[in-house]
Amino acid sequence: MSSTVPCAAPAFSGQRRSRSHQWLLLLELCCETKELSQLHSTLVKLSLIRNPHFSARLSLSLSTIDLSYARQLFDQNPDPNAFAYNILIKAYSKTHRPIEALTLFSHMLDEDSPKPNKMTFPFVLKSCSVETGRQVHAALFKYGLETDVYVNNALISMYMKAGSCFRNAMKVFDRMPQRDVVTWNTVIAGLASFGLVKEARDMFDAMPERNVASWNCLIDGYFKRGLIELARELFDRAPVKDVITWNTMVNGYASLDRMEEGRDLFDRMPMGLKDLTSFNLVIDGYSRNEGFEKVLEIFHEMRGLEICPDRFTLVSVLSACSNLSALEQGKWVHLYVKRLNIKLDAVLTTALIDMYAKCGNMERALDVFVRTEKKDISVWNSVISNLGLHGYGKEALEFFFQLLETDVCPDEITFLSILTACRHSGLVEEGRMYFDLMSRKYDITPKAKHYGCMVDILCRAGLLDEAKALIEAHSGEEFSVATWGALLDAASRLGNVEMGEYAAKPLLELDPKDTRCYVALSNLYSRGKEWDESAEVRKQMRRRGMEKLPGCSSIEVNGVVHEFQVGSAFNTLDEIV
């Protein structure tokens, strides 16, 4: 008998540990709320949920999937330990609900609660304003954590992000008995973010050891201050370059509109390092610099490497198709989105509507709109705006009426779209009505663009005096080049020299090199037989080295976009095909 007892006990203990391990493994494998809910029910039935280890691991899994459920589980726990508190504080610190993290932290300060530890404070500090952060800083001394490296790193980060408190961060740094590479990197990144790149470089040079993040922090700081050559010098010296190093350089060149150098680095980037961010940075850079053909080129390279695009990629590519009027490529991207089963959100839906509309296929644009289940104001604005721009003014108004029957409220962009529709369709009375309606009923204050659009509506109808009166009644507004240009064009069309001169003066103040203004004014003088004034305007153009720029257009043939300028030598259609 005595010999069998010792053997039986370990066997039973081993089986229990094995089952516990299996449950913990299941917790790690669950990645949806439904699965975790079912597992939670099973743990309750088996009374395993009383085990703080199981409860904490379940909370940990839920905190990244369903934070409300995780909080419910926490509240049901009669005696949560510090680990359970830390799980939720960490989760809340990563959301837009930092007050919840601070509330939980305040509970931990109660006498009968588990005490905060070095894992608690970093996430609490992440949730703090600088005022609250100072109070948390003071609490560190109570718990003997004022010298902990991990906690002090978070404290430095909090002060650095506060803006005007980097001196507090430096005091913490100077008083630390021990520092790790994260400490130095946090200070370097903070100093660089304030534009103190010399001080950041001094810190970098003083570091006892560096990692790749150290180089990345300083390179990024140089680029943000426009110090391209210093950034490149550091990049070339870096002993190890990870994907962030390369992406930082590519992004830096792109942000400074130096796409040729950015593209050169992108092409030299090791193939195994290129990720979705790398491609998106180049695509964004070309988009901002109107290199729309390059956007499509990069997108096709990305597909060749089987890197799956995200919504940002697809919106940028659709925008490129719009600007190139590349309908066939736009259709292909739409099919690609369907094939990947990517759910259309408002931004992607708007990009599709804009692409089809700008490529001249309003039927497809409307089809996308109709098939969209949840239409927010940006989707409504897109379809109303594009109908108006294509001359379907009355149809745009019909969609506006449909919008008013929903629970979606029109905004200032909606009314700008409606006024644009009235402008392109010559709907003067309707324009006046909606211009009045936006402030009277919807309490939306018209901005310069709304006034400019209304001025253009009146100008196109030949109502120059009313347009001038509207401008003078709102002289505090900063009217755009387009507004004054509309008045000048109308004056030129109607041969009204006095009104043309009235419009040309502020127009040239806004843009002294506006060739179109000089040409319109010269032609206006010529129409009024004021030859000397017309000749003087032409002389001014020559003295300034100005000339009328040729027009530019593009054509899509067999899925390839070809651009050409008026008067330039270009291939015949047979050669293109």
C-alpha positions as CSV (number, residue, x, y, z in Angstrom):
1,M,0.0,0.0,0.0
2,S,2.6,2.4,1.1
3,S,4.6,1.9,-2.1
4,T,1.7,2.7,-4.4
5,V,0.7,6.1,-2.9
6,P,3.7,8.0,-4.0
7,C,3.4,6.7,-7.5
8,A,-0.4,7.5,-7.8
9,A,0.0,11.1,-6.6
10,P,2.4,12.2,-9.3
11,A,0.4,10.5,-12.0
12,F,-2.7,12.4,-11.0
13,S,-0.8,15.7,-10.7
14,G,0.7,15.1,-14.2
15,Q,-2.7,14.5,-15.7
16,R,-4.1,17.7,-14.1
17,R,-1.1,19.7,-15.4
18,S,-1.6,18.2,-18.8
19,R,-5.3,19.1,-18.9
20,S,-4.5,22.6,-17.7
21,H,-1.9,22.9,-20.4
22,Q,-4.5,21.9,-23.0
23,W,-7.0,24.5,-21.8
24,L,-4.3,27.2,-21.9
25,L,-3.3,26.1,-25.4
26,L,-7.0,26.4,-26.5
27,L,-7.1,29.9,-25.0
28,E,-4.1,30.9,-27.2
29,L,-5.7,29.3,-30.3
30,C,-9.0,31.2,-30.0
31,C,-9.0,34.4,-32.1
32,E,-12.7,35.3,-32.1
33,T,-15.2,36.5,-29.5
34,K,-17.6,33.6,-30.2
35,E,-14.9,31.0,-29.7
36,L,-13.7,32.6,-26.4
37,S,-17.2,32.9,-25.2
38,Q,-17.8,29.2,-25.7
39,L,-14.5,28.4,-23.9
40,H,-15.5,30.8,-21.1
41,S,-18.8,28.9,-20.6
42,T,-16.9,25.6,-20.5
43,L,-14.4,26.9,-17.9
44,V,-17.3,28.1,-15.8
45,K,-19.0,24.7,-15.9
46,L,-15.7,23.0,-14.9
47,S,-15.1,25.6,-12.1
48,L,-11.7,26.4,-13.7
49,I,-12.6,30.1,-14.1
50,R,-12.0,30.4,-10.4
51,N,-8.4,29.7,-11.1
52,P,-6.8,33.2,-11.3
53,H,-4.4,31.9,-13.9
54,F,-7.2,30.8,-16.3
55,S,-9.2,33.9,-15.6
56,A,-6.2,36.2,-16.4
57,R,-5.3,34.3,-19.6
58,L,-8.9,34.5,-20.8
59,S,-8.9,38.3,-20.1
60,L,-5.6,38.6,-22.0
61,S,-7.1,36.9,-25.0
62,L,-10.3,39.0,-24.9
63,S,-8.5,42.3,-24.3
64,T,-7.2,42.3,-27.9
65,I,-10.5,41.1,-29.5
66,D,-13.5,42.3,-27.4
67,L,-12.4,44.8,-24.7
68,S,-16.0,45.2,-23.3
69,Y,-16.2,41.5,-22.8
70,A,-12.8,41.5,-21.1
71,R,-14.0,44.3,-18.8
72,Q,-17.1,42.3,-17.9
73,L,-15.0,39.3,-17.0
74,F,-12.8,41.5,-14.9
75,D,-15.7,43.0,-13.0
76,Q,-17.0,39.5,-12.2
77,N,-13.7,38.6,-10.6
78,P,-14.1,39.0,-6.8
79,D,-10.4,39.3,-6.3
80,P,-8.5,40.4,-9.4
81,N,-4.7,40.4,-9.0
82,A,-2.2,43.0,-10.4
83,F,-1.8,40.9,-13.6
84,A,-5.5,41.2,-14.3
85,Y,-5.4,45.0,-13.7
86,N,-2.4,45.4,-15.9
87,I,-4.1,43.5,-18.8
88,L,-7.0,45.9,-18.9
89,I,-4.9,49.1,-18.2
90,K,-2.7,48.1,-21.2
91,A,-5.7,47.4,-23.4
92,Y,-7.3,50.8,-22.5
93,S,-4.1,52.7,-23.1
94,K,-4.1,51.5,-26.7
95,T,-7.7,52.8,-27.3
96,H,-9.4,56.2,-27.3
97,R,-10.5,55.5,-23.7
98,P,-7.5,56.4,-21.6
99,I,-9.7,57.6,-18.7
100,E,-10.7,53.9,-18.1
101,A,-7.0,53.0,-17.7
102,L,-6.5,55.8,-15.2
103,T,-9.7,54.8,-13.3
104,L,-8.4,51.2,-12.9
105,F,-5.1,52.6,-11.8
106,S,-6.8,54.7,-9.1
107,H,-8.5,51.6,-7.8
108,M,-5.1,49.9,-7.4
109,L,-4.1,52.7,-5.1
110,D,-6.7,51.6,-2.5
111,E,-5.5,49.9,0.6
112,D,-7.2,46.6,-0.1
113,S,-6.3,46.4,-3.8
114,P,-3.2,44.8,-5.4
115,K,-0.4,47.2,-5.6
116,P,0.8,48.6,-9.0
117,N,4.1,47.3,-10.2
118,K,6.7,48.1,-12.8
119,M,4.4,46.6,-15.5
120,T,1.5,48.9,-14.5
121,F,3.2,52.3,-14.7
122,P,4.3,52.4,-18.3
123,F,0.8,51.8,-19.6
124,V,-0.7,54.3,-17.1
125,L,1.9,56.9,-18.2
126,K,0.9,56.2,-21.8
127,S,-2.7,57.2,-21.0
128,C,-1.7,60.5,-19.1
129,S,-1.8,64.1,-19.8
130,V,1.3,65.9,-18.5
131,E,-0.6,67.1,-15.5
132,T,-1.7,63.6,-14.5
133,G,1.7,62.3,-15.5
134,R,3.4,64.4,-12.9
135,Q,1.2,62.9,-10.2
136,V,1.9,59.4,-11.4
137,H,5.6,60.3,-11.4
138,A,5.3,61.3,-7.7
139,A,3.6,57.9,-7.0
140,L,6.7,56.0,-8.2
141,F,8.6,56.9,-5.1
142,K,5.9,55.4,-2.9
143,Y,6.3,52.0,-4.6
144,G,10.1,52.2,-4.9
145,L,10.1,52.2,-8.7
146,E,11.8,55.6,-9.2
147,T,15.0,53.9,-10.4
148,D,13.4,51.2,-12.6
149,V,14.7,51.4,-16.2
150,Y,11.5,50.2,-17.8
151,V,9.3,52.7,-15.8
152,N,11.7,55.6,-16.4
153,N,11.7,54.9,-20.1
154,A,7.9,55.3,-20.2
155,L,8.3,58.5,-18.0
156,I,10.7,60.0,-20.5
157,S,8.4,59.2,-23.4
158,M,5.5,60.8,-21.6
159,Y,7.4,64.0,-21.0
160,M,8.8,64.1,-24.5
161,K,5.4,63.7,-26.1
162,A,4.0,66.5,-23.9
163,G,5.7,69.1,-26.1
164,S,7.1,71.7,-23.7
165,C,8.3,69.2,-21.0
166,F,11.5,67.8,-22.7
167,R,13.6,69.4,-19.9
168,N,11.6,67.2,-17.4
169,A,12.5,64.2,-19.6
170,M,16.2,65.2,-19.5
171,K,16.1,65.4,-15.7
172,V,14.7,61.9,-15.5
173,F,17.4,60.7,-17.9
174,D,20.2,62.4,-16.0
175,R,19.1,60.9,-12.7
176,M,18.8,57.4,-13.9
177,P,21.4,55.1,-12.3
178,Q,21.1,52.7,-15.2
179,R,20.0,53.2,-18.8
180,D,19.4,50.8,-21.7
181,V,19.4,51.4,-25.4
182,V,15.6,52.1,-25.3
183,T,16.3,55.0,-22.9
184,W,18.8,56.6,-25.3
185,N,16.5,56.0,-28.3
186,T,13.5,57.6,-26.5
187,V,15.6,60.7,-25.8
188,I,17.0,60.9,-29.3
189,A,13.5,60.5,-30.9
190,G,12.1,63.2,-28.5
191,L,14.8,65.7,-29.1
192,A,14.6,65.2,-32.9
193,S,10.8,65.7,-32.7
194,F,11.4,69.1,-31.2
195,G,13.8,70.0,-34.0
196,L,16.8,69.7,-31.6
197,V,18.7,67.6,-34.1
198,K,22.2,68.8,-33.0
199,E,21.4,67.7,-29.4
200,A,19.9,64.5,-30.7
201,R,23.1,63.8,-32.7
202,D,25.2,64.5,-29.6
203,M,23.2,61.9,-27.7
204,F,23.6,59.5,-30.6
205,D,27.3,59.9,-30.6
206,A,27.5,59.5,-26.8
207,M,25.5,56.2,-26.8
208,P,27.5,53.3,-25.3
209,E,25.8,50.9,-27.8
210,R,23.3,51.4,-30.6
211,N,20.8,49.3,-32.3
212,V,19.1,49.8,-35.6
213,A,16.3,51.8,-34.0
214,S,18.9,54.4,-32.8
215,W,19.9,55.0,-36.4
216,N,16.3,55.1,-37.5
217,C,15.3,57.7,-34.9
218,L,18.0,60.2,-36.0
219,I,17.5,59.6,-39.7
220,D,13.8,60.4,-39.3
221,G,14.7,63.5,-37.2
222,Y,17.0,64.8,-39.9
223,F,14.3,64.4,-42.6
224,K,11.7,66.1,-40.5
225,R,14.0,69.2,-40.4
226,G,14.7,68.9,-44.1
227,L,18.4,67.9,-43.5
228,I,18.5,65.5,-46.4
229,E,22.3,65.2,-46.8
230,L,22.8,64.5,-43.1
231,A,20.1,61.8,-43.2
232,R,21.7,60.2,-46.2
233,E,25.1,60.3,-44.7
234,L,23.8,58.5,-41.6
235,F,21.9,56.0,-43.7
236,D,25.0,55.1,-45.7
237,R,27.0,54.7,-42.5
238,A,24.4,52.5,-40.7
239,P,25.9,49.0,-40.2
240,V,22.5,47.3,-40.2
241,K,19.4,48.5,-42.1
242,D,16.0,47.0,-41.4
243,V,12.8,47.7,-43.3
244,I,12.1,50.7,-41.1
245,T,15.5,52.2,-42.0
246,W,14.7,51.9,-45.7
247,N,11.1,53.0,-45.4
248,T,12.2,56.1,-43.3
249,M,14.5,57.1,-46.1
250,V,12.0,56.5,-48.9
251,N,9.3,58.4,-46.9
252,G,11.7,61.3,-46.2
253,Y,12.5,61.8,-49.9
254,A,8.9,61.4,-50.8
255,S,7.7,63.9,-48.2
256,L,10.2,66.4,-49.6
257,D,9.0,65.8,-53.2
258,R,12.3,64.3,-54.2
259,M,10.8,61.2,-55.8
260,E,13.7,60.4,-58.1
261,E,16.0,59.7,-55.2
262,G,13.2,58.1,-53.2
263,R,12.5,55.7,-56.1
264,D,16.2,55.0,-56.5
265,L,16.4,53.9,-52.9
266,F,13.2,51.9,-53.2
267,D,14.6,50.0,-56.2
268,R,17.8,49.3,-54.3
269,M,15.9,48.0,-51.3
270,P,16.5,44.3,-50.7
271,M,13.6,42.4,-52.1
272,G,13.1,40.4,-48.9
273,L,12.7,43.7,-46.9
274,K,10.0,45.4,-49.1
275,D,6.7,45.3,-47.3
276,L,3.3,46.9,-47.8
277,T,4.4,50.1,-46.1
278,S,7.3,50.4,-48.5
279,F,5.0,50.3,-51.5
280,N,2.4,52.6,-50.0
281,L,5.1,55.2,-49.3
282,V,6.2,55.3,-52.9
283,I,2.7,55.2,-54.2
284,D,1.7,58.1,-51.9
285,G,4.8,60.1,-53.0
286,Y,4.0,59.7,-56.7
287,S,0.3,60.5,-56.0
288,R,1.2,63.8,-54.3
289,N,3.6,64.6,-57.1
290,E,1.0,63.7,-59.8
291,G,3.1,60.8,-61.0
292,F,0.0,58.8,-61.7
293,E,1.5,56.5,-64.3
294,K,4.2,55.6,-61.8
295,V,1.5,54.8,-59.2
296,L,0.1,52.1,-61.5
297,E,3.6,50.8,-62.3
298,I,4.4,50.4,-58.6
299,F,1.1,48.7,-58.0
300,H,1.7,46.1,-60.7
301,E,5.2,45.5,-59.2
302,M,3.6,45.0,-55.8
303,R,1.1,42.4,-57.2
304,G,4.0,40.6,-58.9
305,L,5.6,40.1,-55.5
306,E,2.2,38.9,-54.1
307,I,2.1,41.6,-51.5
308,C,-1.6,42.2,-50.7
309,P,-2.7,45.8,-50.9
310,D,-4.7,47.5,-48.2
311,R,-7.4,50.2,-48.5
312,F,-4.8,53.0,-48.7
313,T,-3.1,51.3,-51.7
314,L,-6.4,50.8,-53.5
315,V,-7.7,54.3,-52.9
316,S,-4.4,55.7,-54.3
317,V,-4.5,53.5,-57.3
318,L,-8.1,54.3,-58.0
319,S,-7.3,58.0,-57.7
320,A,-4.4,57.5,-60.2
321,C,-6.9,55.8,-62.6
322,S,-9.2,58.8,-62.2
323,N,-6.6,61.4,-63.0
324,L,-5.4,59.4,-66.0
325,S,-9.0,58.7,-67.2
326,A,-7.8,55.0,-67.3
327,L,-11.3,53.4,-67.2
328,E,-10.2,49.9,-68.1
329,Q,-7.5,49.8,-65.4
330,G,-10.0,51.3,-62.9
331,K,-12.5,48.5,-63.8
332,W,-9.8,45.9,-63.3
333,V,-9.0,47.3,-59.8
334,H,-12.7,47.2,-58.9
335,L,-12.8,43.5,-59.9
336,Y,-9.6,42.9,-58.0
337,V,-11.2,44.4,-54.8
338,K,-14.2,42.0,-55.3
339,R,-11.9,39.0,-55.9
340,L,-10.1,39.7,-52.6
341,N,-13.4,40.1,-50.8
342,I,-12.4,43.5,-49.5
343,K,-15.4,45.1,-47.8
344,L,-16.1,48.5,-49.2
345,D,-15.9,51.2,-46.6
346,A,-16.8,54.9,-47.2
347,V,-13.4,55.9,-48.4
348,L,-13.0,53.0,-50.9
349,T,-16.6,53.5,-52.1
350,T,-16.0,57.2,-52.7
351,A,-12.8,56.4,-54.6
352,L,-14.7,54.0,-56.9
353,I,-17.5,56.5,-57.5
354,D,-15.0,59.2,-58.3
355,M,-13.0,56.9,-60.6
356,Y,-16.0,55.9,-62.7
357,A,-17.3,59.4,-62.8
358,K,-14.0,61.0,-63.8
359,C,-13.5,58.4,-66.4
360,G,-16.9,59.4,-67.9
361,N,-18.9,56.4,-66.8
362,M,-21.6,57.8,-64.5
363,E,-23.8,54.7,-65.0
364,R,-21.2,52.6,-63.2
365,A,-20.6,55.3,-60.6
366,L,-24.3,55.3,-59.8
367,D,-24.3,51.5,-59.7
368,V,-21.6,51.5,-57.0
369,F,-23.6,54.1,-55.1
370,V,-26.9,52.1,-55.2
371,R,-25.1,48.9,-54.1
372,T,-23.6,50.6,-51.1
373,E,-25.5,49.6,-48.0
374,K,-24.2,52.1,-45.5
375,K,-23.9,55.5,-47.1
376,D,-22.3,58.1,-45.0
377,I,-22.1,61.8,-46.0
378,S,-18.9,61.4,-47.9
379,V,-20.5,58.8,-50.2
380,W,-23.5,61.1,-50.8
381,N,-21.3,64.1,-51.4
382,S,-19.3,62.1,-54.0
383,V,-22.3,61.1,-56.1
384,I,-23.9,64.6,-55.9
385,S,-20.6,66.3,-56.7
386,N,-19.8,64.1,-59.7
387,L,-23.3,64.4,-61.1
388,G,-23.0,68.2,-60.9
389,L,-19.6,68.3,-62.5
390,H,-20.9,66.2,-65.4
391,G,-23.8,68.7,-66.0
392,Y,-26.5,66.6,-64.4
393,G,-27.6,69.4,-62.2
394,K,-31.2,68.4,-61.8
395,E,-30.2,64.8,-61.1
396,A,-27.8,66.0,-58.4
397,L,-30.6,67.9,-56.8
398,E,-32.7,64.8,-56.8
399,F,-30.0,62.9,-54.9
400,F,-29.8,65.8,-52.5
401,F,-33.6,65.5,-51.8
402,Q,-33.0,61.7,-51.2
403,L,-30.3,62.6,-48.8
404,L,-32.6,64.8,-46.8
405,E,-35.0,61.9,-46.4
406,T,-32.3,59.9,-44.6
407,D,-30.8,60.4,-41.1
408,V,-27.6,61.6,-42.7
409,C,-27.1,65.4,-42.2
410,P,-25.7,67.5,-45.1
411,D,-22.5,69.3,-44.4
412,E,-20.6,72.2,-46.0
413,I,-19.1,69.9,-48.7
414,T,-22.7,68.8,-49.6
415,F,-23.7,72.4,-50.2
416,L,-20.5,73.1,-52.1
417,S,-21.4,70.1,-54.4
418,I,-24.9,71.4,-54.8
419,L,-23.7,74.9,-55.7
420,T,-21.2,73.4,-58.1
421,A,-24.1,71.4,-59.8
422,C,-26.1,74.6,-60.1
423,R,-23.1,76.4,-61.6
424,H,-22.4,73.7,-64.3
425,S,-26.1,73.5,-65.2
426,G,-26.9,77.2,-65.1
427,L,-29.4,76.9,-62.3
428,V,-29.3,80.4,-60.9
429,E,-32.5,80.5,-58.9
430,E,-31.7,77.1,-57.3
431,G,-28.2,78.3,-56.5
432,R,-29.5,81.3,-54.7
433,M,-32.0,79.2,-52.8
434,Y,-29.5,76.6,-51.6
435,F,-26.9,79.2,-50.8
436,D,-29.5,80.8,-48.5
437,L,-30.7,77.4,-47.1
438,M,-27.3,76.2,-45.8
439,S,-27.1,79.0,-43.2
440,R,-30.8,79.6,-42.5
441,K,-31.9,76.0,-42.0
442,Y,-28.7,74.0,-41.4
443,D,-26.6,76.6,-39.5
444,I,-23.7,76.1,-41.9
445,T,-21.6,79.3,-42.3
446,P,-20.6,79.7,-46.0
447,K,-16.9,79.7,-46.6
448,A,-14.9,81.4,-49.4
449,K,-15.4,78.4,-51.7
450,H,-19.2,78.7,-51.3
451,Y,-19.1,82.4,-52.0
452,G,-16.8,81.7,-54.9
453,C,-19.1,79.2,-56.4
454,M,-22.1,81.5,-56.0
455,V,-20.1,84.3,-57.7
456,D,-19.4,81.9,-60.6
457,I,-23.1,81.0,-60.9
458,L,-23.9,84.7,-61.2
459,C,-21.0,85.4,-63.6
460,R,-22.1,82.6,-65.9
461,A,-25.5,84.1,-66.0
462,G,-24.1,87.6,-66.9
463,L,-25.1,89.0,-63.5
464,L,-21.8,90.8,-62.9
465,D,-23.1,93.6,-60.7
466,E,-24.8,91.1,-58.4
467,A,-21.6,89.0,-58.3
468,K,-19.6,92.1,-57.4
469,A,-22.1,93.1,-54.7
470,L,-21.8,89.6,-53.1
471,I,-18.0,89.9,-53.1
472,E,-18.1,93.4,-51.5
473,A,-20.7,92.3,-48.9
474,H,-18.3,89.7,-47.7
475,S,-15.0,91.5,-48.1
476,G,-13.6,89.7,-45.1
477,E,-13.5,86.4,-47.0
478,E,-10.3,85.4,-48.8
479,F,-11.6,84.7,-52.2
480,S,-9.6,82.3,-54.3
481,V,-7.9,82.7,-57.7
482,A,-10.8,80.7,-59.2
483,T,-13.4,83.3,-57.9
484,W,-11.6,86.3,-59.3
485,G,-10.9,84.3,-62.4
486,A,-14.6,83.6,-62.9
487,L,-15.4,87.3,-62.6
488,L,-12.6,88.2,-65.0
489,D,-13.7,85.5,-67.6
490,A,-17.2,86.8,-67.4
491,A,-16.1,90.4,-67.8
492,S,-13.9,89.4,-70.8
493,R,-16.8,87.4,-72.3
494,L,-19.2,90.4,-72.0
495,G,-16.6,93.0,-72.9
496,N,-16.9,94.8,-69.5
497,V,-13.4,96.4,-69.2
498,E,-14.2,98.1,-65.8
499,M,-15.2,94.8,-64.2
500,G,-12.3,93.1,-65.8
501,E,-9.8,95.5,-64.2
502,Y,-11.7,95.2,-60.9
503,A,-11.1,91.4,-61.0
504,A,-7.6,91.4,-62.4
505,K,-6.0,93.5,-59.6
506,P,-6.7,91.0,-56.7
507,L,-6.1,88.1,-59.0
508,L,-2.6,89.2,-59.8
509,E,-1.9,89.9,-56.2
510,L,-2.8,86.3,-55.4
511,D,-0.8,84.9,-58.3
512,P,1.5,87.4,-60.0
513,K,2.5,84.8,-62.6
514,D,-1.0,83.8,-63.6
515,T,-0.6,83.7,-67.4
516,R,-4.3,83.2,-67.9
517,C,-5.1,86.5,-66.2
518,Y,-2.7,88.5,-68.4
519,V,-4.1,86.8,-71.6
520,A,-7.7,87.5,-70.6
521,L,-7.0,91.1,-69.7
522,S,-5.1,91.7,-72.9
523,N,-8.0,90.2,-74.9
524,L,-10.5,92.3,-73.0
525,Y,-8.6,95.5,-73.9
526,S,-8.4,94.4,-77.5
527,R,-12.2,93.8,-77.6
528,G,-12.7,97.3,-76.3
529,K,-10.3,98.6,-78.9
530,E,-7.9,99.8,-76.1
531,W,-4.9,98.8,-78.1
532,D,-2.3,100.5,-76.0
533,E,-3.4,98.9,-72.8
534,S,-3.5,95.5,-74.5
535,A,0.0,96.0,-75.8
536,E,1.2,97.0,-72.3
537,V,-0.1,93.8,-70.8
538,R,1.7,91.7,-73.4
539,K,4.9,93.6,-72.7
540,Q,4.6,92.8,-69.0
541,M,4.2,89.2,-69.9
542,R,7.4,89.3,-72.0
543,R,9.4,91.1,-69.3
544,R,8.4,88.5,-66.8
545,G,9.3,85.7,-69.2
546,M,5.8,84.4,-69.3
547,E,4.1,82.4,-72.0
548,K,0.9,80.6,-72.4
549,L,1.4,76.9,-71.5
550,P,0.3,74.2,-74.0
551,G,-2.5,71.9,-73.0
552,C,-1.9,68.4,-71.9
553,S,-4.0,65.3,-72.4
554,S,-3.9,61.5,-72.2
555,I,-5.4,58.5,-73.8
556,E,-5.7,54.8,-72.6
557,V,-5.0,52.2,-75.3
558,N,-5.0,48.5,-74.4
559,G,-4.7,49.3,-70.7
560,V,-1.6,51.6,-71.2
561,V,-1.9,55.3,-70.6
562,H,-0.1,57.7,-73.1
563,E,0.3,61.4,-72.3
564,F,1.0,64.1,-74.9
565,Q,1.0,67.9,-75.1
566,V,-0.5,70.2,-77.7
567,G,2.1,71.0,-80.3
568,S,4.5,68.3,-79.3
569,A,5.8,65.4,-81.4
570,F,4.1,62.2,-80.5
571,N,3.3,58.8,-81.9
572,T,0.4,58.3,-84.2
573,L,-2.5,56.1,-83.1
574,D,-1.2,53.3,-85.3
575,E,2.2,53.5,-83.6
576,I,0.6,53.5,-80.1
577,V,-1.6,50.5,-80.9
